[in-house]
Amino acid sequence: MAFHGKVALVTGAASGMGRLSSRRLAAGGARVAALDVNDAGLRETGGDDERIRPYAVDVTDAPAVAETVRRIEAELGPIDRVMNAAAIMPTERLLNQDADLVNRIMAINYGGTVNVTLAVLPGMLQRGRGDLVNFASVAGWLPTLHFGAYNASKFAVVAFTEVLYHENRNAGVRFACVCPPPVATPLLDQAKSQPKVLDQIPAIAPETVLDAIERDLERGRLMVFPDRNAAWTVWIRRHLPRLLWWNIHRVEGF
Ligand SMILES: NC(=O)c1ccc[n+]([C@@H]2O[C@H](COP(=O)([O-])OP(=O)(O)OC[C@H]3O[C@@H](n4cnc5c(N)ncnc54)[C@H](O)[C@@H]3O)[C@@H](O)[C@H]2O)c1
């Protein structure tokens, strides 16, 4: 991965795939603006690597995001790559989650993606170059018990990114909508109600996801399914949704 002289903005950079992306982009020669609400985690991501600069910001705060983007472009230069990875994933039956939590999941996972995209993409389009990578999930295609609020937020990311791509294709900017199955990162620890379906699907390595993103950006593929299982699950959802629901009810026991 060669990113010499380029500038990347990564959200969710204090953990998981955001952290790994930040380190990989920096190792490829980019200057990385690492964004997260977790200040201590951000410092750990960068360590003593001066190419990774922490910006503590809540992605749900649109004016703060816009101001942070202005600062990054003033300090590091125009942004060439965005990785929108910030998210939360508390799981529970919908009626056991209060409205504030359901709305907060949407505000971070979808609203945060919107806020960063709207702050960065116009500049990329003006320059006629850049990569916009939005993290959705297989959960953005396949609704399942306990994941309703997270599902809704990821369905929204898929729709937003697909339309955005079609409204701006052939303008020099590459788009990717990343749809992984479970990935071995701290996010999975938030699955408090322990949906049993998670035991059925082995978590893949975060490196596999990041490799798939680079490969599919090169190939010009919008939807990134990092492994066969992810693509297969989406195929079954499209063609055999009742079979999937039958299996989900059987596994979860209700
Ligand atoms: N891990 C998985 O199983 C999996 C599967 C499919 C998709 N994804 C998606 O991949 C992306 C990366 O997930 P991960 O597994 O690395 O998660 P993670 O939990 O390891 O990291 C998420 C980061 O987002 C940050 N964050 C949360 N709220 C924020 C806010 N309001 N503002 C700024 N930062 C905030 C957290 O502090 C954390 O550092 C997410 O969009 C996630 O939904 C993950």
PDBQT file of the ligand as one rigid body, heavy atoms in Angstrom, charges set to zero:
ROOT
HETATM    1  N1  LIG A 301     -16.141  -6.005  14.446  1.00  0.00    +0.000 N 
HETATM    2  C1  LIG A 301     -17.125  -6.507  13.714  1.00  0.00    +0.000 C 
HETATM    3  O1  LIG A 301     -17.595  -7.642  13.934  1.00  0.00    +0.000 OA
HETATM    4  C2  LIG A 301     -17.693  -5.709  12.563  1.00  0.00    +0.000 A 
HETATM    5  C3  LIG A 301     -18.422  -6.415  11.574  1.00  0.00    +0.000 A 
HETATM    6  C4  LIG A 301     -18.988  -5.682  10.530  1.00  0.00    +0.000 A 
HETATM    7  C5  LIG A 301     -18.812  -4.304  10.469  1.00  0.00    +0.000 A 
HETATM    8  N2  LIG A 301     -18.092  -3.666  11.453  1.00  0.00    +0.000 N 
HETATM    9  C6  LIG A 301     -17.968  -2.202  11.351  1.00  0.00    +0.000 C 
HETATM   10  O2  LIG A 301     -16.598  -1.879  11.187  1.00  0.00    +0.000 OA
HETATM   11  C7  LIG A 301     -16.342  -0.592  11.761  1.00  0.00    +0.000 C 
HETATM   12  C8  LIG A 301     -15.161  -0.685  12.715  1.00  0.00    +0.000 C 
HETATM   13  O3  LIG A 301     -15.563  -1.519  13.811  1.00  0.00    +0.000 OA
HETATM   14  P1  LIG A 301     -14.540  -2.140  14.842  1.00  0.00    +0.000 P 
HETATM   15  O4  LIG A 301     -14.887  -3.548  14.932  1.00  0.00    +0.000 OA
HETATM   16  O5  LIG A 301     -13.164  -1.715  14.532  1.00  0.00    +0.000 OA
HETATM   17  O6  LIG A 301     -15.082  -1.416  16.189  1.00  0.00    +0.000 OA
HETATM   18  P2  LIG A 301     -14.339  -0.992  17.552  1.00  0.00    +0.000 P 
HETATM   19  O7  LIG A 301     -15.372  -1.049  18.618  1.00  0.00    +0.000 OA
HETATM   20  O8  LIG A 301     -13.096  -1.745  17.743  1.00  0.00    +0.000 OA
HETATM   21  O9  LIG A 301     -13.989   0.556  17.252  1.00  0.00    +0.000 OA
HETATM   22  C9  LIG A 301     -14.990   1.511  17.082  1.00  0.00    +0.000 C 
HETATM   23  C10 LIG A 301     -14.439   2.867  17.500  1.00  0.00    +0.000 C 
HETATM   24  O10 LIG A 301     -15.451   3.859  17.265  1.00  0.00    +0.000 OA
HETATM   25  C11 LIG A 301     -15.317   4.822  18.288  1.00  0.00    +0.000 C 
HETATM   26  N3  LIG A 301     -16.525   5.623  18.468  1.00  0.00    +0.000 N 
HETATM   27  C12 LIG A 301     -17.709   5.226  19.025  1.00  0.00    +0.000 A 
HETATM   28  N4  LIG A 301     -18.547   6.261  19.078  1.00  0.00    +0.000 NA
HETATM   29  C13 LIG A 301     -17.908   7.324  18.527  1.00  0.00    +0.000 A 
HETATM   30  C14 LIG A 301     -18.288   8.674  18.305  1.00  0.00    +0.000 A 
HETATM   31  N5  LIG A 301     -19.490   9.156  18.676  1.00  0.00    +0.000 N 
HETATM   32  N6  LIG A 301     -17.386   9.511  17.715  1.00  0.00    +0.000 NA
HETATM   33  C15 LIG A 301     -16.158   9.055  17.376  1.00  0.00    +0.000 A 
HETATM   34  N7  LIG A 301     -15.751   7.778  17.574  1.00  0.00    +0.000 NA
HETATM   35  C16 LIG A 301     -16.619   6.926  18.138  1.00  0.00    +0.000 A 
HETATM   36  C17 LIG A 301     -15.026   3.988  19.537  1.00  0.00    +0.000 C 
HETATM   37  O11 LIG A 301     -14.469   4.789  20.578  1.00  0.00    +0.000 OA
HETATM   38  C18 LIG A 301     -14.063   2.957  18.987  1.00  0.00    +0.000 C 
HETATM   39  O12 LIG A 301     -12.728   3.398  19.132  1.00  0.00    +0.000 OA
HETATM   40  C19 LIG A 301     -17.644  -0.168  12.438  1.00  0.00    +0.000 C 
HETATM   41  O13 LIG A 301     -18.360   0.680  11.574  1.00  0.00    +0.000 OA
HETATM   42  C20 LIG A 301     -18.401  -1.483  12.611  1.00  0.00    +0.000 C 
HETATM   43  O14 LIG A 301     -19.787  -1.300  12.683  1.00  0.00    +0.000 OA
HETATM   44  C21 LIG A 301     -17.525  -4.343  12.474  1.00  0.00    +0.000 A 
ENDROOT
TORSDOF 0
